[in-house]
Amino acid sequence: MLSKTADVIAAGLRERIENGEFASGRLPAERSLSEHYSTTRITLREALGLLEAQGIIYRELRRGWFLAPPRLVYNPSHHSHFHAMAAEQGRIASTEVLEAREVPAQLAIARHLQLLEGDRVYRIRRLRRIDGRAVLYVEHYLNPAFFPGLLDEDLTRSLTDLYDQRYGIRYGGARFTMLPGPLPVRAAPALNVASGTPGLLITRINRDQLKRVIDCDCEFWRYDALCVDVEV
């Protein structure tokens, strides 16, 4: 159970944040905070964890605690790509390609793409940032039959635009699955968090304008960076 001391510390820190005390966007080191509040590191971390759960602050591995920027609003029913979605909300997006190569499809991916296990697919791993902060690690799996030569393209750009401009392929529908859970070993370091940190996995299976399954995205989001908002 959360102690009253931690609750009081969290309330005090929140008031200081709302008053603009940490204009740099970064909180003091845990040792400094524990000394300021005359408390133990354990109790302080309870307080920080409470503020983190409220989306007020976030932690980066080996860097400390930071004030959390507004969450990115994500509407899965819209086909807007990542950079456009960020720009519409006054945010700055960037994309880093971590890997792009052809690999044999594992069973789950093969089923998503309506292929056989072991069939060759393109796998593109990318890290995406909002306002300089890493918020999304994504693995794209593509059926190469639809996108010959794609791995030679500039893959930091929007795949949505690349599909349309080079291949005449546009998204025509998608199936989404969203599951909260721990961030896996392959995603956590890129997002500057410890493996097992809570995250959100969004799996999206995309069809083109002819209703053919063309690719599958496995998106691993920092849970404190995203707000899913869908109007039906």
Backbone torsions as a table, in degrees:
resi	resn	phi	psi	omega
1	MET	NA	140.1	179.9
2	LEU	-66.4	129.3	-178.7
3	SER	-74.9	156.8	178.2
4	LYS	-64.1	-34.4	180.0
5	THR	-60.9	-46.5	178.8
6	ALA	-63.6	-38.6	178.7
7	ASP	-62.4	-43.4	179.5
8	VAL	-65.6	-42.3	178.6
9	ILE	-62.1	-43.3	179.7
10	ALA	-61.3	-42.7	179.2
11	ALA	-63.8	-40.8	179.2
12	GLY	-65.7	-42.4	177.8
13	LEU	-64.7	-40.7	179.0
14	ARG	-61.8	-41.2	179.1
15	GLU	-63.8	-40.9	178.5
16	ARG	-64.3	-39.3	178.4
17	ILE	-64.6	-46.4	-178.8
18	GLU	-65.0	-25.5	178.1
19	ASN	-85.7	3.1	175.8
20	GLY	77.5	22.0	-175.8
21	GLU	-66.7	-33.7	-177.2
22	PHE	-102.7	65.2	-174.6
23	ALA	-64.0	-22.3	179.5
24	SER	-70.8	-15.1	-178.0
25	GLY	88.8	0.8	-177.4
26	ARG	-126.4	137.3	176.8
27	LEU	-81.8	155.4	174.0
28	PRO	-59.8	165.1	179.1
29	ALA	-62.3	154.3	-177.7
30	GLU	-57.7	-39.3	-179.6
31	ARG	-61.5	-43.5	179.4
32	SER	-63.4	-41.9	179.9
33	LEU	-66.6	-41.9	-179.3
34	SER	-64.8	-35.5	176.6
35	GLU	-69.5	-40.1	179.5
36	HIS	-60.2	-40.0	-177.3
37	TYR	-96.7	4.6	179.2
38	SER	50.8	52.0	-177.6
39	THR	-136.5	173.3	179.0
40	THR	-83.7	160.9	177.4
41	ARG	-62.8	-33.7	-179.5
42	ILE	-63.2	-48.0	-179.7
43	THR	-65.8	-39.8	178.3
44	LEU	-60.3	-43.3	-178.9
45	ARG	-66.2	-29.8	173.2
46	GLU	-62.3	-43.8	-179.6
47	ALA	-65.4	-44.8	178.7
48	LEU	-63.8	-38.1	177.7
49	GLY	-63.2	-36.1	177.5
50	LEU	-64.5	-45.0	178.5
51	LEU	-66.1	-34.7	177.6
52	GLU	-64.9	-42.6	-179.9
53	ALA	-63.4	-26.7	179.2
54	GLN	-86.2	-1.5	178.9
55	GLY	77.1	20.7	-177.3
56	ILE	-90.4	-36.3	178.5
57	ILE	-134.0	166.4	173.9
58	TYR	-144.5	159.6	-177.1
59	ARG	-114.9	142.8	171.3
60	GLU	-119.3	137.5	-175.3
61	LEU	-57.6	127.5	177.0
62	ARG	63.5	11.8	179.1
63	ARG	-120.7	-27.6	178.3
64	GLY	114.1	-159.4	-174.3
65	TRP	-108.9	141.5	-176.4
66	PHE	-132.9	155.8	173.6
67	LEU	-71.2	134.1	-176.7
68	ALA	-80.5	128.6	174.4
69	PRO	-74.2	170.8	177.1
70	PRO	-58.0	144.7	177.4
71	ARG	-68.3	147.5	173.6
72	LEU	-76.9	128.1	179.6
73	VAL	-85.3	125.9	-172.6
74	TYR	-123.7	118.3	176.2
75	ASN	-109.6	102.8	-176.1
76	PRO	-62.0	-20.5	-178.3
77	SER	-77.1	-12.3	176.8
78	HIS	-93.3	145.9	-178.9
79	HIS	-98.2	18.9	176.3
80	SER	-66.9	138.5	-179.3
81	HIS	-84.8	171.2	-170.6
82	PHE	-55.3	-48.7	-176.8
83	HIS	-66.0	-41.1	179.2
84	ALA	-67.0	-41.2	179.2
85	MET	-59.9	-42.8	179.2
86	ALA	-66.6	-44.8	-178.0
87	ALA	-61.9	-38.0	179.5
88	GLU	-62.5	-24.0	-178.9
89	GLN	-103.5	15.1	177.4
90	GLY	71.8	24.7	-178.3
91	ARG	-111.5	161.7	179.9
92	ILE	-110.6	121.5	-178.0
93	ALA	-106.9	149.0	173.3
94	SER	-144.1	155.5	-177.4
95	THR	-132.3	132.9	176.5
96	GLU	-118.5	128.3	177.3
97	VAL	-85.2	121.0	179.4
98	LEU	-92.6	-30.2	-178.4
99	GLU	-166.4	145.7	174.4
100	ALA	-150.8	110.4	179.9
101	ARG	-159.6	172.0	178.3
102	GLU	-93.4	134.2	-176.8
103	VAL	-140.6	160.6	172.7
104	PRO	-73.8	137.6	-177.4
105	ALA	-74.7	128.5	170.6
106	GLN	-72.3	165.1	-169.7
107	LEU	-56.9	-47.8	-176.4
108	ALA	-62.2	-42.8	179.8
109	ILE	-68.3	-40.9	178.6
110	ALA	-59.0	-41.9	178.3
111	ARG	-65.0	-41.1	178.3
112	HIS	-59.4	-40.1	-175.6
113	LEU	-91.4	3.4	-179.1
114	GLN	59.6	43.2	177.1
115	LEU	-119.6	-178.3	176.2
116	LEU	-97.4	148.6	176.2
117	GLU	-56.8	131.8	-178.8
118	GLY	94.7	-15.3	174.5
119	ASP	-59.6	149.6	-177.8
120	ARG	-78.1	135.9	176.6
121	VAL	-136.5	158.7	170.6
122	TYR	-84.6	133.7	172.9
123	ARG	-120.6	123.0	179.2
124	ILE	-120.0	121.4	177.1
125	ARG	-106.4	126.9	-177.3
126	ARG	-134.4	149.9	174.4
127	LEU	-112.5	130.9	-176.1
128	ARG	-120.8	138.8	-176.1
129	ARG	-121.4	149.6	171.2
130	ILE	-120.0	121.3	-179.3
131	ASP	52.9	37.6	177.0
132	GLY	86.1	-7.0	-177.7
133	ARG	-99.5	127.7	178.4
134	ALA	-68.8	119.9	-177.1
135	VAL	-123.9	-18.8	-173.1
136	LEU	-143.8	125.1	168.8
137	TYR	-108.1	126.1	-174.8
138	VAL	-132.3	141.2	173.1
139	GLU	-114.1	120.0	177.0
140	HIS	-101.0	131.6	175.0
141	TYR	-118.4	122.9	-174.1
142	LEU	-120.9	145.7	171.7
143	ASN	-79.5	113.5	-174.8
144	PRO	-61.7	-22.1	-178.7
145	ALA	-59.9	-27.8	-178.1
146	PHE	-91.0	-17.0	-170.4
147	PHE	-134.2	57.5	-179.6
148	PRO	-59.9	134.8	177.3
149	GLY	77.6	6.3	-174.3
150	LEU	-64.1	-32.9	-177.0
151	LEU	-65.9	-13.5	177.8
152	ASP	-88.9	-3.1	-177.8
153	GLU	-85.3	170.5	173.5
154	ASP	-75.9	105.5	-173.6
155	LEU	-93.5	8.0	170.3
156	THR	-81.0	-15.7	-178.3
157	ARG	-83.6	175.2	179.1
158	SER	-66.3	125.8	174.3
159	LEU	-66.2	-32.5	178.1
160	THR	-57.3	-47.7	179.5
161	ASP	-68.2	-39.7	-179.6
162	LEU	-63.1	-44.7	178.2
163	TYR	-56.1	-46.3	-175.5
164	ASP	-70.1	-48.4	-171.7
165	GLN	-74.5	-34.6	-178.7
166	ARG	-96.5	-35.7	-171.8
167	TYR	-113.0	-5.8	-178.8
168	GLY	67.1	25.6	-178.7
169	ILE	-107.3	129.0	178.1
170	ARG	-124.3	149.4	178.2
171	TYR	-66.8	136.0	-179.9
172	GLY	-121.1	-2.6	-179.5
173	GLY	166.3	161.4	-178.4
174	ALA	-154.1	155.6	172.2
175	ARG	-117.2	128.1	-177.6
176	PHE	-112.4	140.3	168.8
177	THR	-129.1	128.4	-179.6
178	MET	-120.5	127.3	-179.1
179	LEU	-137.2	123.7	171.6
180	PRO	-75.2	151.0	179.2
181	GLY	171.3	177.7	-178.7
182	PRO	-71.9	141.9	176.4
183	LEU	-71.3	132.4	-177.0
184	PRO	-75.3	168.6	-176.6
185	VAL	-57.0	-37.2	-176.0
186	ARG	-74.2	-19.8	-176.7
187	ALA	-101.4	-37.8	-171.4
188	ALA	-58.0	-49.2	-178.0
189	PRO	-59.0	-37.8	179.5
190	ALA	-64.2	-29.2	-179.0
191	LEU	-94.1	7.5	176.4
192	ASN	63.0	36.4	176.8
193	VAL	-131.9	165.4	177.8
194	ALA	-75.2	147.0	175.1
195	SER	-58.3	135.0	-177.6
196	GLY	96.4	-6.7	175.5
197	THR	-60.7	140.9	179.2
198	PRO	-56.9	139.4	178.7
199	GLY	-149.4	-176.1	177.9
200	LEU	-129.7	123.3	176.3
201	LEU	-99.4	120.5	174.7
202	ILE	-113.5	117.6	176.0
203	THR	-103.3	126.2	-176.9
204	ARG	-126.3	119.3	176.8
205	ILE	-103.2	118.7	-170.9
206	ASN	-105.5	140.4	172.6
207	ARG	-113.2	155.0	177.9
208	ASP	-92.7	-172.0	-177.0
209	GLN	-65.9	-15.3	176.3
210	LEU	-99.7	10.0	177.6
211	LYS	70.9	19.4	176.0
212	ARG	-87.1	138.7	175.6
213	VAL	-72.6	120.4	-174.4
214	ILE	-112.6	-31.1	-179.7
215	ASP	-159.6	172.3	179.9
216	CYS	-142.0	131.5	178.0
217	ASP	-110.9	133.9	172.7
218	CYS	-115.1	103.5	-173.4
219	GLU	-102.5	124.7	177.0
220	PHE	-110.5	107.3	-176.5
221	TRP	-101.6	145.2	162.4
222	ARG	-63.9	128.2	-174.0
223	TYR	-66.1	-23.5	-178.2
224	ASP	-87.9	4.6	-176.3
225	ALA	-108.7	-3.3	-168.1
226	LEU	-133.6	141.3	170.9
227	CYS	-126.0	114.1	178.2
228	VAL	-86.2	122.0	-174.7
229	ASP	-134.0	111.8	-177.1
230	VAL	-126.1	128.8	175.1
231	GLU	-104.4	127.7	-178.5
232	VAL	-121.2	NA	NA
